[in-house]
Amino acid sequence: MLRLAPSLVMALVAGLASPVNAQDPLPLARLIGPVVVDGVPGEEAWRQVPALPLTMYAPLFRGTPTQRTEIRIAYDDENLYAAGWFYDTDASRIRINSLYRDRWNGDDAFAMYIDAFDDNTTAKWFGLTAGGTRFDILLSDDGNAQNNGWDTFWAAKTTVTDSGWFAEIRIPFSSLGFRVGPNGEARMGLTVTRLVSRLEERVTFPAIDPKFEFRRPSLAQKVVMTGVRSHKPVYVTPYVLGGTARSTVPIGSSAFRRVHTESRETGLDVRYPISGRMNLDLTVNTDFAQVEADDQQVNLDRFPLFFPDRRRFFQEGSEVFDFAMGGDTRLFHSRRIGLTPTFVPVPVLGGVRLVGNAGGWDVGFLEMQTKETGLSPSENFGVVRLRRPVLNAFSNAGLMLTSFAGPGRQNAALAGDGTLRLSQNHYFTTRLASTLDNTEPEDATLISRSHAYASLARRTQRGLAYSVNAVRSGSDFRPELGFMPRRDFTSLNLLANHYIFTDKHPVFRRVWPGALAFSTWRNTDHELESGQYAVWVQWETKRAGGGWIEPKLFRESVLAPFTIGNAVTIPAGRYEFADLQLYLGMGTGARLRTAMDFRSGTYFDGRRTQIVLTPTWNASKHLELGTDYQMTALRFPVRDQSVDIHVARVRMRTAINAQTSGNAFVQYNSTTNRLDANVRLRYAVAEGTDLWIVYNEGLDTDRVRDPLGIQSPLSLARTLIVKYSHTFAF
């Protein structure tokens, strides 16, 4: 033991201090002549650029690809370029499932991951399908976090022939925002990949072992460009909006009145690049009319459900403001801004956001002001986030401050956090937060106002991966801008998987057994409030299908009765129950595909049977039809209570081309007896210029008649909105 200790210390020091991905940078080629981005990379300038050496990532690492691929990367004074020759021995089977913008749908695809700031933790993901559909995403936390709401300016074209498909991409330097060193030298990280969807065959550059996610910026090849400069245009995006709305308002016990309103709005967004790594955004009369409706959920427990924020303004830069503190607990949840607790929109007068990096610090600043309307008061929201690397590129420490001010209410939260990479795969994370509120009880203490979180994790996709975390939250911890599903608790959670690659098996690519033990105790009486304990076997096939089977044991201590589905009541008491879950899913590339999630067993003092089906059909590259159906049957014979809960969603996505698309989303929830429709039509006149037509309607499927025979109206609310925005670059 004494002889091992120095070795352990030396290994720890090496893990903390060793450079990340040390390598000589690869000089990228400068184009010797012009190229036209038309999806036909036949110019002489491309022939002078060397192709990158590619390695099979899946289904078998370093296997022999069945399809020939050539990828070339080059640049000129203004742009970074990419060209791909994606040959196919059966071009008729190239997957082009959808032309819908910003959505990969199992298509054959090419992607570039550019660590523009050479920080080994963040990257810009530029994706292109064989049909020419583009998607752009921000990666952070070494690829563990994705921001799908990011959009930037770039151009891409593809062509499909009998030999395969071919692509060209042009990314302006202003969209990369890199740093320029001495002599106009810019150093970045670069990963490229091609996916043959029907074969689930993927090649990458550089070679990346499948035990790592290939999108990790730390594994990218270092590249260098010389004699370049980063451009910083100012973007100004005004919008105009017109709409009409009709709502049904009850009058007395049996009468209804329809209220018609019209709206005419204008607003403005401005993006000013302070530096290549720092952007200042200003917004006036902010509007989110084109945001897709939330997925309806049914709460089967006594704790509130978490809904992600889909509004693009809050998605951009969201990785900087992310401050998770165990489970769904968040110190900052942007849905708190501009939405009531029942998710009714509140007018946003405007705000300012500053996100980027300065002097080695990740910086985030957000200030928003809402408008008083109806029963919703005017409120002010503020967030400050600071974080910087310590010891190595994967270790960091930071602070976060949130503030809220409304009529008679003031709230602030202050938090510090740190992540320490102990070795290549081991990470230790700790977060500590405390709040102040002018309505808190007089006997509140620092401990009762605080929340502490600590986690130790091994991140890998081969061999043993695990995470252990502990949380303690005080009774007076109240982050007004956060999300807290429960309060005044202590929890200890363990989760582990052991990933086994089955390279020689004809069907399975990877199999992994796993287990979890989640326990949460109330601080008031130290009783186990919630417990989940499970084991499972999960698998992934060489055609990207998969599934798992999982028996699970639950323990619950309920202090106050609660209702499920407006029909059954769970009394206070202690409960122990168990169920078995089976999930089966097809590969994402098939035109007709589905997944099934089935579980059955005891539930509190009754039984639960639940099935979720998610069939999707890409009828053509212009039309996708998808359905999500969830049926939950609850039976409580001891109280003679039962309920069948149905949630159904139907999505139709259509795209005539890369410019013109539509999305119809209809969903039904049996607990509310509502049928809601959200229809969005988009015409992208040009990059940054959009015309939106949005239609929403809510229908009552359980209309009742009063004693006089008067029936409640079918339509509860209806809106039609037309919005046009145009971006100017200066």
C-alpha positions in Angstrom: 0.0 0.0 0.0 2.8 2.4 0.9 4.5 1.6 -2.4 1.4 2.3 -4.4 0.6 5.6 -2.9 3.4 7.6 -4.7 2.3 6.0 -8.0 -1.3 7.1 -7.5 -0.2 10.6 -6.6 2.0 10.8 -9.7 -0.8 9.6 -11.9 -3.1 12.2 -10.4 -0.6 14.9 -11.0 -0.1 13.7 -14.6 -3.8 13.7 -15.2 -4.2 17.3 -14.0 -1.2 18.8 -15.6 -0.6 16.9 -18.9 -1.4 18.8 -22.1 -4.6 17.8 -24.0 -4.3 16.1 -27.3 -0.7 17.2 -27.8 0.2 17.0 -31.5 1.8 19.0 -34.3 -1.0 21.0 -36.1 -1.8 20.0 -39.7 -1.5 22.9 -42.1 -4.6 23.3 -44.1 -4.3 24.0 -47.8 -4.9 27.4 -49.2 -7.0 27.3 -52.4 -5.0 28.2 -55.5 -8.0 29.3 -57.5 -11.7 30.0 -57.1 -14.4 27.4 -56.4 -18.1 27.6 -56.9 -20.2 26.1 -54.1 -22.6 24.2 -56.4 -22.3 20.6 -55.1 -20.0 19.7 -58.0 -16.4 19.8 -56.7 -14.7 19.5 -60.0 -12.5 22.6 -60.0 -8.8 22.3 -60.5 -8.3 24.1 -57.2 -9.8 21.1 -55.4 -7.6 18.6 -57.1 -4.6 20.4 -55.6 -5.9 19.8 -52.1 -4.9 16.5 -50.4 -7.7 14.3 -49.2 -7.8 13.5 -45.5 -7.0 10.0 -44.3 -10.2 8.4 -42.9 -10.7 5.6 -40.4 -13.8 3.5 -39.9 -15.5 4.3 -36.5 -18.5 2.1 -36.8 -19.6 -0.6 -37.0 -16.0 -1.9 -36.5 -13.2 0.4 -35.4 -10.4 0.4 -38.1 -12.5 -1.9 -40.3 -12.5 -1.7 -44.1 -15.2 0.7 -45.3 -17.5 -0.7 -48.0 -18.0 2.8 -49.5 -15.2 5.0 -50.9 -15.0 8.5 -49.4 -12.8 11.6 -50.1 -12.9 14.7 -48.0 -10.9 17.8 -48.6 -10.6 21.0 -46.5 -9.1 24.3 -47.7 -9.5 28.0 -47.2 -8.9 31.4 -48.8 -8.8 35.0 -47.4 -12.5 35.0 -46.4 -13.8 31.5 -45.9 -13.2 27.9 -44.9 -14.2 25.3 -47.5 -15.0 21.6 -47.5 -15.7 19.2 -50.4 -16.8 15.6 -50.2 -16.9 12.8 -52.7 -19.2 10.3 -51.1 -19.2 7.4 -53.6 -21.8 4.6 -53.2 -22.0 1.2 -54.8 -25.8 1.5 -54.8 -26.7 5.1 -55.2 -30.4 4.3 -55.4 -30.3 3.5 -51.7 -28.8 6.8 -50.5 -31.0 7.9 -47.7 -32.6 11.3 -48.2 -35.4 11.1 -45.7 -36.2 14.8 -45.2 -35.4 18.3 -46.5 -36.6 19.9 -43.2 -34.0 22.5 -42.1 -32.1 22.0 -38.9 -33.1 18.4 -38.6 -31.2 15.2 -39.2 -33.6 12.4 -39.9 -31.6 9.3 -40.5 -30.2 10.6 -43.8 -26.8 10.0 -45.3 -24.7 12.8 -43.9 -21.4 14.7 -43.8 -20.4 16.7 -40.7 -17.6 19.0 -39.6 -16.8 19.8 -35.9 -14.7 22.9 -35.6 -13.1 23.8 -32.3 -12.6 27.4 -33.6 -11.0 28.6 -30.3 -8.7 25.6 -29.8 -10.0 25.2 -26.3 -10.6 21.4 -26.5 -14.1 21.8 -24.9 -16.3 23.7 -27.4 -17.0 23.2 -31.1 -19.3 24.4 -33.9 -21.0 21.5 -35.7 -21.9 22.0 -39.4 -23.9 19.1 -40.7 -25.1 18.4 -44.3 -27.3 15.6 -45.6 -27.3 14.1 -49.1 -30.4 16.1 -49.9 -28.7 19.4 -49.1 -30.4 19.9 -45.7 -28.2 21.9 -43.3 -28.1 21.8 -39.5 -25.7 23.7 -37.2 -25.2 23.0 -33.5 -23.0 24.3 -30.7 -21.1 21.7 -28.6 -19.7 22.4 -25.1 -18.4 20.4 -22.1 -16.2 18.4 -24.5 -19.3 17.4 -26.5 -21.4 16.3 -23.6 -23.8 19.3 -24.1 -25.5 20.4 -27.3 -27.2 23.6 -28.2 -29.6 23.0 -31.1 -30.8 26.5 -31.2 -27.7 28.0 -32.7 -27.8 29.3 -36.2 -25.2 31.1 -38.3 -24.4 32.1 -41.9 -22.9 29.5 -44.2 -23.6 27.9 -47.6 -23.7 24.3 -48.8 -24.8 22.4 -51.9 -25.1 18.7 -52.8 -25.6 16.7 -56.0 -26.6 13.0 -56.3 -25.5 10.9 -59.3 -25.3 7.2 -60.1 -21.8 7.2 -58.5 -22.9 8.6 -55.1 -23.4 12.1 -53.7 -21.1 15.1 -53.6 -21.0 18.2 -51.5 -19.4 21.6 -51.1 -19.5 23.9 -48.1 -18.4 27.5 -47.6 -18.2 28.9 -44.0 -17.4 32.6 -43.7 -14.7 33.3 -41.1 -17.2 35.7 -39.5 -19.3 32.6 -38.6 -16.3 30.8 -37.0 -15.1 33.7 -34.8 -11.6 32.2 -34.3 -8.6 33.9 -32.7 -5.7 35.0 -34.9 -2.2 34.8 -33.5 1.1 36.2 -34.7 1.6 36.5 -38.5 -2.1 35.9 -39.1 -2.0 32.3 -37.9 -5.2 30.6 -36.6 -5.1 27.3 -34.9 -8.2 25.2 -34.4 -9.4 21.6 -33.9 -11.1 19.7 -36.7 -13.1 16.5 -36.9 -14.9 15.4 -40.1 -17.2 12.4 -40.5 -19.3 10.6 -43.2 -22.3 8.4 -42.3 -23.8 5.8 -44.7 -27.1 5.6 -43.0 -28.5 2.3 -44.3 -25.3 0.5 -43.3 -24.7 2.5 -40.1 -21.1 2.9 -41.5 -19.2 5.9 -40.2 -15.7 7.1 -41.1 -13.9 9.9 -39.3 -10.8 12.0 -39.4 -8.8 11.8 -37.2 -9.1 8.2 -36.1 -11.2 8.1 -32.9 -11.7 5.0 -30.7 -15.4 4.2 -30.2 -14.9 4.3 -26.5 -15.1 8.0 -27.0 -17.9 10.0 -28.6 -16.5 11.1 -31.9 -17.9 14.7 -31.4 -15.5 15.4 -28.5 -13.5 18.6 -29.3 -10.6 17.3 -27.3 -10.1 14.5 -29.8 -10.1 16.7 -32.8 -7.1 17.1 -35.1 -5.2 20.3 -34.6 -5.1 22.3 -37.8 -3.6 25.7 -38.7 -4.3 28.4 -41.3 -2.0 31.3 -42.0 -2.5 34.8 -43.4 -6.1 35.0 -42.3 -8.2 37.4 -40.2 -11.5 37.0 -38.4 -14.4 39.3 -39.5 -16.9 40.7 -37.1 -20.0 42.0 -38.8 -22.9 43.6 -36.8 -26.2 41.9 -37.4 -29.5 43.8 -37.1 -32.8 41.9 -37.4 -36.0 43.8 -37.2 -39.4 42.0 -37.4 -43.0 43.0 -38.1 -45.9 40.9 -36.9 -49.6 40.9 -37.4 -52.2 38.6 -35.9 -55.7 37.9 -34.8 -56.9 35.9 -31.8 -60.2 34.6 -30.5 -60.8 33.2 -27.0 -63.8 31.8 -25.2 -64.5 33.3 -21.8 -67.2 31.9 -19.4 -69.9 34.3 -18.1 -71.6 33.0 -15.1 -72.3 29.3 -14.8 -73.6 28.5 -18.3 -72.9 31.3 -20.7 -69.9 32.1 -22.8 -68.5 35.1 -24.6 -66.0 35.1 -27.4 -63.3 37.8 -27.2 -61.6 38.9 -30.4 -58.2 40.7 -30.3 -55.8 41.9 -33.0 -52.1 42.5 -32.6 -49.5 44.5 -34.5 -46.0 44.3 -33.2 -42.5 45.4 -34.3 -39.3 44.5 -32.6 -35.6 44.4 -33.1 -32.6 42.1 -32.3 -29.0 43.3 -32.6 -25.9 41.2 -32.4 -22.7 43.1 -31.9 -19.4 41.0 -31.9 -17.2 42.6 -29.3 -14.5 40.2 -30.2 -14.1 36.9 -32.0 -15.2 35.1 -28.8 -17.7 37.6 -27.3 -21.1 38.6 -28.6 -23.5 41.3 -27.3 -27.2 40.7 -28.1 -29.8 43.4 -27.6 -33.5 42.6 -28.0 -36.5 45.0 -28.0 -40.1 43.8 -27.8 -38.9 40.2 -28.0 -41.3 37.8 -29.7 -41.4 33.9 -29.8 -44.4 33.4 -32.1 -42.7 30.8 -34.2 -41.7 28.5 -31.4 -43.1 24.9 -31.6 -45.6 24.0 -28.9 -44.5 21.9 -25.9 -45.0 18.2 -25.9 -48.0 17.4 -23.6 -47.0 15.3 -20.6 -49.0 13.5 -17.9 -47.7 13.8 -14.4 -47.9 10.4 -12.7 -46.2 11.7 -9.5 -46.5 14.5 -7.0 -43.5 16.5 -8.2 -43.6 19.0 -11.0 -42.5 18.1 -14.6 -39.6 19.6 -16.3 -40.2 21.2 -19.7 -37.2 22.3 -21.8 -37.0 25.8 -23.3 -37.4 25.8 -27.1 -37.2 29.5 -27.6 -34.2 30.3 -29.8 -33.2 33.4 -28.0 -32.6 31.5 -24.8 -31.1 28.4 -26.4 -28.3 30.4 -27.9 -25.5 30.5 -25.3 -27.5 28.3 -23.0 -24.5 26.1 -22.3 -22.8 29.0 -20.5 -25.8 29.4 -18.2 -26.3 25.7 -17.5 -26.0 25.0 -13.8 -27.4 21.6 -13.0 -27.4 20.6 -9.3 -28.7 17.0 -9.4 -31.6 15.5 -11.3 -33.8 18.1 -12.9 -32.8 20.8 -10.4 -31.5 23.9 -12.1 -30.2 27.2 -10.6 -31.4 28.9 -13.8 -34.2 27.8 -16.0 -34.9 30.3 -18.8 -38.6 29.2 -19.1 -39.1 31.3 -15.9 -38.7 34.4 -18.2 -41.7 35.4 -20.3 -44.0 32.5 -19.2 -46.5 32.2 -16.4 -46.4 29.0 -14.2 -49.2 27.7 -16.6 -47.0 28.5 -19.6 -49.0 31.4 -20.9 -46.7 33.9 -22.7 -46.0 37.2 -21.1 -44.8 40.2 -23.2 -41.0 40.7 -23.0 -40.1 44.4 -23.3 -36.5 43.6 -24.0 -33.2 42.7 -22.7 -29.5 42.3 -23.2 -27.3 39.2 -23.3 -23.5 39.0 -23.3 -21.9 35.6 -24.0 -18.4 34.6 -24.9 -14.9 34.4 -23.6 -12.6 37.2 -22.4 -9.2 36.8 -20.9 -9.6 33.1 -20.5 -13.0 33.5 -18.7 -16.3 32.2 -20.0 -18.7 35.1 -19.5 -22.5 35.1 -19.5 -24.7 38.0 -18.7 -28.5 38.2 -19.2 -30.9 40.9 -18.2 -34.6 40.7 -19.2 -37.7 42.8 -18.4 -41.3 41.7 -18.9 -44.3 43.9 -19.2 -47.3 44.0 -16.9 -50.3 42.4 -18.5 -53.6 41.2 -17.0 -52.7 39.3 -13.9 -49.0 39.1 -14.7 -46.9 41.8 -13.1 -43.9 43.5 -14.6 -40.8 41.5 -13.6 -37.0 41.8 -14.0 -34.6 38.9 -14.4 -30.8 38.9 -14.2 -28.1 36.3 -14.6 -24.3 36.5 -14.4 -22.0 33.6 -15.1 -18.2 33.4 -14.8 -16.1 30.4 -15.4 -12.5 29.7 -16.3 -10.2 26.7 -16.8 -8.0 25.7 -13.9 -5.1 23.2 -13.9 -6.0 21.8 -17.4 -8.4 22.4 -20.3 -11.0 20.0 -18.7 -11.0 21.4 -15.2 -12.7 24.7 -14.4 -14.1 26.8 -11.6 -16.8 29.4 -11.7 -19.5 31.6 -10.1 -23.2 32.3 -10.9 -25.5 34.9 -9.7 -29.3 35.2 -10.4 -31.6 38.0 -9.4 -35.4 38.5 -9.6 -37.4 41.6 -8.8 -41.2 41.9 -8.9 -44.0 43.6 -7.0 -43.3 42.9 -3.3 -40.7 40.2 -4.1 -36.9 40.2 -4.4 -34.8 37.1 -4.7 -31.1 36.4 -5.4 -29.0 33.3 -5.7 -25.2 33.0 -5.5 -23.4 29.8 -6.5 -19.9 28.5 -7.0 -18.9 25.4 -8.9 -15.8 23.5 -10.0 -15.0 20.5 -12.2 -11.7 18.7 -11.8 -10.5 16.1 -14.3 -8.6 13.6 -12.2 -7.5 11.5 -15.2 -8.5 11.0 -18.8 -11.9 9.7 -17.9 -12.5 10.6 -14.2 -14.2 13.9 -13.3 -15.1 15.3 -9.9 -17.7 18.1 -9.8 -19.0 20.1 -6.9 -21.6 22.9 -6.8 -22.7 25.1 -3.9 -25.5 27.6 -4.0 -27.4 29.8 -1.6 -30.4 32.1 -1.9 -31.8 35.3 -0.2 -35.5 36.2 -0.4 -37.3 39.0 1.3 -40.2 36.6 2.0 -38.2 33.9 3.7 -38.8 33.2 7.4 -36.9 35.1 10.0 -35.3 31.9 11.4 -33.7 31.0 8.0 -30.0 30.1 8.3 -27.2 29.8 5.8 -27.6 26.0 5.8 -31.4 26.2 5.3 -30.9 28.6 2.4 -28.2 26.5 0.7 -28.0 23.6 -1.8 -24.9 21.4 -2.2 -24.0 18.9 -4.9 -21.0 16.7 -5.5 -20.4 14.1 -8.2 -17.6 11.6 -9.2 -17.9 10.2 -12.7 -16.0 8.0 -15.1 -17.0 9.0 -18.6 -16.4 6.4 -21.3 -18.2 4.3 -23.9 -16.0 1.2 -23.4 -15.6 -0.7 -20.2 -16.9 0.6 -16.8 -18.6 4.0 -16.7 -20.2 5.2 -13.5 -21.4 8.3 -11.7 -21.9 8.8 -8.0 -23.5 12.0 -6.7 -24.8 13.4 -3.4 -27.2 16.4 -2.9 -28.4 18.3 0.1 -31.0 21.1 -0.3 -32.3 23.2 2.6 -35.8 24.1 3.4 -35.4 27.8 2.5 -33.4 27.3 -0.7 -35.6 29.2 -3.2 -33.9 30.1 -6.6 -36.7 32.1 -8.2 -35.1 31.7 -11.6 -34.5 28.0 -11.2 -36.4 24.8 -11.3 -36.8 22.8 -8.1 -38.9 19.6 -8.4 -38.6 19.0 -4.6 -37.3 20.9 -1.6 -35.6 20.2 1.8 -34.0 16.9 0.9 -30.8 14.8 0.9 -30.1 12.3 -1.9 -27.4 9.8 -2.8 -27.4 8.4 -6.4 -25.3 5.8 -8.0 -25.4 4.7 -11.7 -23.0 2.3 -13.6 -22.8 0.7 -17.0 -20.2 -1.7 -18.3 -19.9 -1.3 -22.1 -18.8 -4.4 -24.1 -18.1 -4.2 -27.8 -19.1 -7.3 -29.7 -17.1 -6.7 -32.9 -17.4 -10.2 -34.3 -21.1 -10.6 -33.6 -23.2 -10.4 -36.8 -26.0 -8.4 -35.2 -24.9 -6.6 -32.0 -22.4 -3.8 -31.9 -22.3 -3.2 -28.2 -24.0 -4.7 -25.1 -23.9 -3.2 -21.6 -25.4 -4.3 -18.3 -26.0 -1.6 -15.8 -27.5 -0.7 -12.4 -28.7 2.3 -10.5 -29.6 3.1 -6.9 -31.3 6.5 -6.3 -32.3 7.4 -2.7 -33.8 10.7 -1.5 -34.5 11.4 2.2 -36.6 14.2 3.7 -34.5 16.5 5.9 -37.5 17.1 8.3 -37.8 13.5 9.6 -34.9 11.8 7.8 -37.3 9.3 6.2 -36.7 7.8 2.8 -39.0 9.9 0.6 -38.2 8.3 -2.8 -36.1 5.3 -3.8 -35.4 3.8 -7.2 -33.3 0.6 -7.6 -32.8 -1.1 -10.9 -30.6 -3.4 -13.0 -30.7 -3.8 -16.8 -29.2 -5.1 -19.9 -29.0 -2.7 -22.9 -27.9 -3.4 -26.4 -27.1 -1.6 -29.7 -27.1 -3.3 -33.1 -24.8 -2.8 -36.0 -27.8 -1.2 -37.8 -28.4 1.4 -35.1 -31.3 -0.4 -33.5 -31.3 -1.2 -29.8 -33.3 -1.8 -26.7 -33.1 -2.8 -23.0 -34.9 -4.8 -20.4 -35.1 -3.4 -16.8 -36.7 -4.6 -13.6 -37.1 -1.7 -11.1 -38.0 -1.4 -7.5 -39.6 1.8 -6.0 -40.1 3.1 -2.5 -42.2 6.2 -1.8 -43.2 8.0 1.4 -46.2 10.3 0.7 -47.0 12.9 3.3 -50.0 14.5 1.6 -52.5 12.8 -0.8 -52.2 13.7 -4.5 -54.3 13.2 -7.7 -53.3 11.5 -11.0 -55.2 12.2 -14.2 -57.9 14.1 -12.4 -59.4 10.7 -11.5 -57.5 8.7 -8.9 -56.0 9.8 -5.6 -52.9 8.4 -3.9 -53.4 8.5 -0.1 -50.6 9.5 2.3 -48.5 6.5 3.4 -45.5 4.4 2.7 -45.4 2.3 -0.5 -43.1 -0.3 -2.1 -43.8 -1.4 -5.6 -41.9 -2.8 -8.7 -42.3 -3.1 -12.4 -40.5 -4.5 -15.5 -39.7 -2.3 -18.5 -38.9 -3.4 -22.1 -37.8 -1.0 -24.8 -37.2 -1.9 -28.5 -36.2 0.6 -31.1 -35.4 0.4 -34.8 -32.5 2.2 -36.6 -33.0 5.9 -37.3 -32.3 5.6 -41.0 -35.3 3.5 -42.1 -38.0 5.3 -43.9 -40.6 3.4 -41.8 -39.5 2.9 -38.2 -40.8 2.8 -34.7 -39.9 2.3 -31.1 -41.9 0.6 -28.3 -41.6 1.3 -24.6 -43.6 -1.1 -22.4 -43.7 -1.4 -18.6 -46.0 -3.2 -16.2 -46.2 -3.9 -12.5 -47.4 -2.6 -9.2 -47.8 1.1 -8.6 -48.2 2.6 -5.1 -51.1 0.5 -3.8 -52.4 -0.5 -7.3 -51.1 -1.5 -10.7 -49.7 0.3 -13.7 -49.4 -0.8 -17.3 -48.0 1.6 -19.8 -47.1 1.5 -23.5 -45.5 4.2 -25.6 -45.3 3.8 -29.4 -43.4 6.2 -31.7 -43.9 5.2 -35.3 -42.4 7.5 -38.0 -42.8 7.3 -41.8 -40.7 9.4 -44.2 -43.1 9.1 -47.2 -40.6 11.0 -49.3 -37.9 13.6 -48.7 -40.7 16.2 -48.8 -43.0 14.6 -46.2 -42.6 13.0 -42.8 -45.4 11.7 -40.6 -44.9 10.8 -37.0 -47.0 9.7 -34.1 -46.3 9.5 -30.4 -48.9 7.5 -28.5 -48.8 6.9 -24.7 -51.4 4.9 -22.9 -51.3 4.5 -19.1 -53.7 2.2 -17.3 -53.9 2.7 -13.5 -55.9 0.3 -11.4 -56.5 0.6 -7.6 -58.9 -2.2 -6.5 -58.5 -1.4 -2.8 -60.2 2.0 -3.4 -62.2 1.0 -6.5 -60.5 3.7 -8.5 -59.1 3.4 -12.1 -58.2 5.6 -15.0 -56.9 5.2 -18.5 -54.7 8.1 -19.6 -54.1 8.7 -23.3 -51.7 11.2 -24.8 -51.4 11.2 -28.6 -49.3 13.5 -30.8 -49.3 13.6 -34.5 -46.5 15.5 -36.4 -46.4 16.3 -40.0 -43.2 17.9 -41.4 -43.1 18.9 -45.0 -40.4 20.7 -47.0 -40.7 21.6 -50.6 -37.0 22.5 -50.6 -34.5 24.0 -48.3 -36.4 27.3 -48.2 -40.0 26.3 -47.9 -41.2 24.1 -45.0 -44.1 23.4 -42.8 -44.8 21.7 -39.5 -48.2 20.6 -38.2 -48.3 19.4 -34.6 -51.6 18.1 -33.2 -51.9 16.5 -29.7 -54.6 15.1 -27.5 -54.5 14.8 -23.7 -57.3 12.8 -22.0 -56.7 14.4 -18.6 -57.6 17.8 -19.9 -59.9 16.6 -22.7 -58.2 19.0 -25.1 -57.1 18.7 -28.7 -54.4 21.3 -29.5 -53.0 22.2 -33.0 -49.9 24.1 -33.7 -49.2 24.7 -37.5 -46.1 26.6 -38.6 -45.2 27.5 -42.2 -41.8 29.0 -42.9 -40.4 30.5 -46.0 -36.6 31.3 -45.7 -36.3 34.1 -48.2 -32.5 34.1 -47.6 -30.2 33.2 -44.7 -31.4 35.3 -41.8 -34.6 36.4 -43.6 -37.8 34.5 -42.8 -41.5 34.7 -43.3 -43.6 32.7 -40.7 -47.3 31.9 -40.7 -48.4 30.4 -37.4 -51.8 29.0 -36.5 -52.9 27.7 -33.1 -56.2 26.3 -31.9 -57.4 24.5 -28.8 -60.6 22.3 -28.9 -62.7 21.0 -26.1 -63.4 17.3 -26.7 -65.7 16.9 -23.6 -68.3 19.5 -24.2 -71.0 19.5 -21.6 -74.6 20.8 -21.5 -76.1 22.6 -18.6 -79.6 22.0 -17.3 -80.9 24.5 -19.9 -79.3 22.5 -22.8 -76.6 25.0 -23.5 -73.4 23.3 -24.7 -70.0 24.6 -24.0 -68.1 25.8 -27.2 -65.9 23.5 -29.2 -63.1 26.0 -29.8 -61.5 27.3 -26.7 -58.9 29.6 -28.3 -57.6 30.3 -31.8 -54.7 32.5 -33.1 -53.3 33.3 -36.5 -50.0 35.2 -36.7 -47.9 36.3 -39.7 -44.3 37.4 -38.9 -41.5 38.6 -41.1 -37.9 39.2 -40.1 -34.9 40.4 -42.1 -31.3 40.4 -41.1 -28.9 43.2 -42.2 -25.1 42.8 -41.9 -22.9 45.8 -41.4 
